[in-house]
Amino acid sequence: MRFSEVIGQDAVKRRLIRTVKENRVSHAQLFLGQEGTGNLALAIAYSQYINCTRKTENDSCGECPSCIKFQKLVHPDLHFVYPTAKIKDIEKPVSSDFIAKWRELSLSNGAYFSLTDWYEKIGIEKKQGIINANDCNNIIKTLSLRSYEADYQVVIIWMVEKLFHAAAPKLLKILEEPPDKTLFILVSENQEQIIKTIVSRSQIVKIPAIANDDIVSALVKEFPDPGQVHDAVKISDGSYLVARQHLLKLEEVEMNLKWFSKWMRYCFSGKYAEILDFVNEISKQSRDRQKNFLEYALRIFRQSLLISSGNEELAKLNREESEFVIGKDGKRFYPFINHGSAGHFATVINDAIYHIERNGQSGIIFFDLSLKLYRFMQASKSQVIVKTGSGR
């Protein structure tokens, strides 16, 4: 992958290129950025640039033997480590057992994918993946050998926060005393979850949110409707992955809003028969779909709280969501979500998600949740001065 294939992040690219030109490549670097901002893509592009034999001023050439192998993720001096878990045919997994699927997912998505996407790819959706001691042993064994052909042997450890605590001492030792011309790139989305001794031994490269214009430029090549693209980017919070997933699931997003708006109206008015109809409808959906809907509800509550707190410019809503939350024809949802009620809403919805994940009876969970939301909304009514026709 070349830097030109990475979406946005021009300042980070310039910084990384400068370290190579000035011969200041730190042996252990932590690429830290939220999901979908390109931390893995940058790690691969940086590795390719370092080992390119015909570098240009701002990028790898993409044509030398080293670049061709890096482009296919098959270079013998490029090594990947990532979370795994045992599956039917592999009792003691290591990253190399899944390398074909890793390459396939990375190449098909330009190295923009989530941990959930990876778990689905290798069939461990219901398990917690870890980077285990066997993987760390393999790193040590691999790096004890000389590089095959590149200037640097590169080890990219993706989602280093999933490093198993018992395996950490093995990695720490080689981070402290790495072989010459070895580069570790640790890729993470959450610094708080990384073992502190790992962070202290790494140079942090912060990957910021992607600029909206850069996400738009990337998405319009795939999605022809500029209005839909701009709506997706508005709610993406600088994540290309979030924006793209939104566009791929437009029908699902539209259905979420349809369900949410009528559910809130029923709860607000205490229409028990309609609430039961809604509960029966949502109960027929898969558990993943139910969880997705509840997470969507949490997002709308959070955006409503921003608006009711006077921060409308920070809210990330598409056009249809804005019509429901901010108001159309004098009707508004956001006044009923305030600092007094928002915590209650978040708590009961997160509790519902917890029970859905653990195979609770969805009809009971949603009906109980609806009754709690009704009570919270009744309490909110007394705190809201509602203009004529503005109540939901």
C-alpha positions in Angstrom: 0.0 0.0 0.0 1.3 3.4 -1.0 0.7 6.6 1.0 -1.4 7.9 -1.9 -3.9 5.1 -1.2 -4.4 6.1 2.4 -7.3 8.5 2.9 -6.3 12.0 4.0 -3.9 12.2 6.9 -1.4 14.4 5.0 0.3 15.8 8.1 0.9 12.3 9.5 2.3 11.1 6.1 4.7 14.0 5.9 5.9 13.3 9.4 6.5 9.6 8.7 8.3 10.3 5.4 10.5 12.8 7.2 11.7 10.2 9.8 12.9 8.0 6.9 14.7 10.9 5.1 16.4 12.0 8.3 17.2 8.4 9.3 15.2 8.7 12.5 13.1 5.6 12.3 12.2 4.6 15.9 12.3 0.8 16.4 9.0 0.7 18.2 6.1 3.0 17.2 2.5 3.1 18.4 0.0 4.2 15.7 -2.9 5.4 17.9 -6.2 6.4 16.3 -9.9 5.7 16.5 -11.5 3.0 14.3 -11.7 3.9 10.6 -9.0 6.6 10.6 -6.4 4.6 8.8 -3.9 3.6 11.4 -3.4 0.1 9.9 -3.3 1.5 6.4 -0.6 4.1 7.4 1.4 1.3 9.1 1.5 -0.7 5.9 2.2 2.3 3.7 5.0 3.4 6.1 6.6 -0.1 6.0 6.4 -0.2 2.2 8.0 3.3 2.0 10.9 2.4 4.3 11.8 -0.7 2.2 11.1 0.7 -1.2 14.3 0.7 -3.3 13.2 3.6 -5.6 11.5 6.0 -3.2 10.0 9.2 -4.7 9.9 12.5 -2.8 6.5 11.7 -1.2 5.8 8.0 -1.6 7.1 4.6 -2.4 7.4 3.8 -6.1 4.9 1.0 -6.2 6.9 -0.8 -8.9 10.2 -2.2 -7.4 10.2 -5.8 -6.4 9.9 -4.8 -2.7 6.8 -2.7 -3.4 5.1 -5.3 -5.5 5.4 -7.8 -2.6 4.3 -5.2 -0.1 1.3 -4.4 -2.2 0.2 -8.0 -2.0 1.2 -8.3 1.7 3.5 -11.2 0.9 6.9 -9.7 1.5 9.0 -12.2 3.5 10.2 -9.4 5.9 6.7 -8.1 6.6 5.0 -9.9 9.6 1.6 -9.4 11.0 0.2 -10.3 14.5 -3.4 -9.9 15.4 -6.0 -11.2 17.9 -7.1 -14.8 17.3 -9.1 -17.5 19.2 -9.3 -21.2 18.8 -11.7 -22.6 16.2 -12.9 -26.1 15.3 -9.7 -27.2 13.5 -7.1 -25.0 15.4 -6.8 -25.6 19.1 -3.7 -23.5 19.7 -4.0 -20.6 17.2 -1.3 -18.2 16.1 -1.6 -15.4 13.6 0.1 -17.3 10.8 -2.8 -19.8 10.9 -5.1 -17.0 9.6 -2.7 -15.1 7.3 -4.6 -15.9 4.1 -7.8 -14.5 5.5 -5.9 -11.5 6.9 -4.5 -10.7 3.5 -7.9 -11.2 1.8 -9.7 -8.8 4.3 -7.0 -6.2 4.2 -6.6 -6.1 0.4 -10.4 -6.1 -0.2 -11.0 -3.2 2.2 -7.8 -1.1 1.7 -6.9 -2.0 5.3 -10.0 -0.2 6.7 -11.9 -2.7 8.8 -13.0 -3.2 12.3 -12.3 -5.8 15.0 -15.8 -7.1 14.5 -15.1 -7.5 10.7 -12.0 -9.5 11.5 -13.8 -11.8 14.0 -16.5 -12.5 11.5 -13.9 -13.2 8.8 -12.3 -16.0 10.9 -15.5 -17.2 12.5 -15.0 -16.2 16.1 -17.9 -13.6 16.4 -19.0 -15.0 19.8 -15.5 -15.2 21.3 -12.9 -12.7 22.6 -9.7 -12.8 20.5 -6.3 -12.3 22.1 -2.7 -12.0 21.1 -1.2 -14.9 22.9 2.2 -16.1 24.1 2.7 -18.4 21.1 2.5 -15.4 18.8 5.1 -13.6 20.9 7.3 -16.6 20.8 6.9 -16.7 17.0 8.0 -13.0 16.8 11.1 -13.7 18.8 11.9 -16.7 16.6 11.3 -14.9 13.4 13.4 -11.9 14.3 16.3 -14.0 15.4 16.9 -14.7 11.7 18.3 -12.2 9.3 16.0 -10.4 7.0 15.5 -12.0 3.6 15.9 -9.0 1.4 14.6 -5.8 2.9 16.5 -3.1 4.8 14.0 -3.5 7.7 12.2 -6.4 9.1 8.7 -5.1 10.0 6.3 -6.5 12.6 2.9 -4.9 12.6 0.9 -5.8 15.7 -2.7 -4.9 15.1 -5.0 -4.2 18.1 -2.1 -4.4 20.5 -4.6 -3.7 23.4 -5.6 -7.4 22.9 -2.2 -8.6 24.0 -2.7 -11.2 26.7 -1.1 -10.1 30.0 0.8 -13.3 30.4 2.4 -12.9 27.0 3.4 -9.3 27.6 6.9 -10.0 29.2 8.0 -11.8 26.1 7.2 -8.9 23.9 8.6 -6.4 26.3 12.0 -8.0 26.2 12.4 -7.8 22.4 11.0 -4.2 22.4 13.7 -3.2 24.8 16.5 -5.0 22.9 15.4 -5.4 19.3 17.7 -6.8 16.5 19.2 -4.2 14.3 17.1 -2.8 11.5 13.9 -4.1 13.1 10.7 -2.0 13.1 7.7 -2.7 15.4 4.5 -0.9 14.5 1.9 -1.3 17.2 -1.6 -0.4 16.0 -4.3 0.5 18.5 -7.6 2.2 18.9 -7.5 2.6 22.7 -4.4 3.6 24.6 -6.1 3.0 28.0 -6.4 -0.7 27.3 -2.7 -1.2 26.4 -0.4 -2.5 29.0 1.4 0.6 30.3 4.9 -0.9 30.0 4.2 -1.4 26.2 3.2 2.2 25.8 6.3 3.5 27.7 8.6 1.6 25.3 7.0 3.0 22.1 7.0 6.3 20.3 3.4 7.4 19.9 2.2 8.5 16.5 -1.3 10.0 17.0 -3.7 9.4 14.0 -6.4 12.1 14.1 -9.9 12.0 12.7 -10.0 12.2 8.9 -11.0 15.5 7.4 -14.6 15.4 6.1 -13.5 16.6 2.6 -11.1 13.7 2.4 -13.8 11.1 3.4 -16.2 12.6 0.8 -13.5 12.4 -1.9 -13.0 8.7 -1.1 -16.6 7.8 -0.9 -17.9 9.5 -4.0 -15.9 7.1 -6.1 -18.1 4.3 -4.8 -21.4 5.9 -4.0 -23.0 8.2 -6.6 -25.5 10.2 -4.5 -23.6 13.2 -3.0 -26.5 14.0 -0.6 -26.2 10.5 0.9 -22.4 10.7 1.1 -22.5 14.1 2.9 -25.1 12.8 5.4 -22.9 9.7 6.1 -19.8 11.9 6.5 -21.6 14.2 8.9 -22.3 11.4 11.4 -18.9 9.7 10.9 -16.9 11.6 13.4 -13.9 11.5 11.1 -14.1 7.7 10.5 -14.1 6.6 6.9 -15.3 3.1 8.1 -18.3 4.5 9.9 -19.3 6.6 6.9 -18.9 3.7 4.5 -20.8 1.3 6.7 -23.6 3.9 7.0 -23.9 4.0 3.2 -23.8 0.2 2.9 -26.6 -0.1 5.4 -28.9 2.8 4.3 -32.0 0.7 4.3 -31.2 -0.5 7.8 -30.5 3.1 9.0 -33.8 4.2 7.6 -35.6 1.4 9.3 -33.9 2.2 12.6 -35.2 5.8 12.4 -38.7 4.6 11.5 -38.8 2.2 14.4 -37.2 4.7 16.8 -39.6 7.5 16.0 -42.7 5.5 16.4 -41.4 3.8 19.5 -40.7 7.1 21.1 -44.1 8.4 20.2 -45.8 5.4 21.8 -43.6 5.6 24.9 -44.2 9.3 25.2 -48.0 8.9 25.0 -48.2 5.7 27.0 -50.0 3.8 24.2 -49.6 0.3 25.5 -51.3 -1.5 22.7 -49.0 0.2 20.1 -46.0 -0.5 22.3 -46.9 -4.2 22.3 -47.2 -4.1 18.5 -43.8 -2.6 18.3 -42.3 -5.1 20.7 -43.8 -8.0 18.7 -42.3 -6.5 15.5 -38.8 -5.9 16.9 -38.8 -9.3 18.6 -39.0 -11.0 15.2 -35.6 -9.6 14.2 -32.2 -11.3 14.8 -30.4 -10.5 18.1 -27.7 -8.7 16.1 -30.4 -6.5 14.5 -32.0 -5.8 17.9 -28.6 -4.8 19.4 -27.9 -2.6 16.3 -31.2 -0.9 16.8 -30.6 -0.2 20.5 -27.1 1.2 19.7 -28.8 3.4 17.2 -31.2 4.6 19.9 -28.3 5.5 22.1 -26.7 7.5 19.4 -29.9 9.5 18.8 -30.2 10.1 22.6 -26.6 11.4 22.7 -27.1 13.7 19.8 -30.4 15.0 21.3 -28.5 15.8 24.6 -26.0 17.8 22.6 -28.8 19.9 21.1 -30.7 20.4 24.3 -27.4 21.5 25.9 -27.0 24.3 23.3 -24.4 22.5 21.2 -26.5 21.9 18.0 -23.4 22.6 15.8 -21.8 19.5 17.3 -24.7 17.2 16.6 -24.2 14.5 13.9 -27.5 13.7 12.4 -28.6 13.1 8.8 -31.5 15.1 7.3 -34.3 12.7 8.3 -32.9 12.4 11.8 -32.7 16.2 12.1 -36.3 16.5 11.1 -37.3 14.2 14.0 -34.9 15.4 16.7 -34.6 19.1 16.0 -38.1 19.6 14.7 -40.4 19.8 11.7 -43.9 21.4 11.7 -43.3 22.5 15.3 -42.6 19.0 16.7 -39.4 18.4 18.5 -37.8 15.4 20.3 -34.7 16.8 21.8 -36.2 18.9 24.7 -37.2 15.7 26.5 -33.6 14.6 26.6 -31.6 16.6 29.1 -28.8 16.1 31.7 -31.3 14.9 34.2 -32.8 12.2 32.0 -30.0 11.2 29.6 -28.2 9.1 32.2 -31.3 7.1 32.9 -32.0 6.5 29.2 -28.4 5.4 28.6 -28.4 3.1 31.6 -31.6 1.2 30.8 -30.7 0.8 27.1 -27.2 -0.5 27.9 -28.8 -2.9 30.3 -31.2 -4.1 27.5 -28.2 -4.6 25.2 -26.5 -6.6 27.9 -29.5 -8.9 28.3 -30.0 -9.2 24.5 -26.4 -10.3 24.1 -26.9 -13.0 26.7 -29.9 -14.5 25.0 -32.6 -13.0 27.2 -36.2 -13.1 26.0 -36.3 -10.1 23.7 -40.1 -9.5 24.0 -39.8 -9.1 27.8 -36.6 -7.0 27.5 -38.2 -4.5 25.0 -41.5 -4.3 26.8 -39.8 -3.7 30.2 -37.5 -1.1 28.5 -40.5 0.7 27.0 -42.2 1.0 30.4 -39.0 2.5 31.8 -38.7 5.0 28.9 -42.4 6.0 29.4 -41.7 6.8 33.1 -38.6 8.8 32.3 -40.5 10.8 29.6 -43.4 11.5 31.9 -40.8 13.0 34.4 -39.2 15.0 31.6 -42.6 16.5 30.6 -42.8 18.4 33.8 -39.4 20.0 33.1 -40.1 21.0 29.6 -42.1 24.1 28.5 -43.7 22.7 25.4 -45.0 25.2 22.8 -48.3 24.5 21.2 -48.0 21.5 18.9 -44.3 20.8 19.7 -44.8 17.7 21.8 -44.2 14.3 20.4 
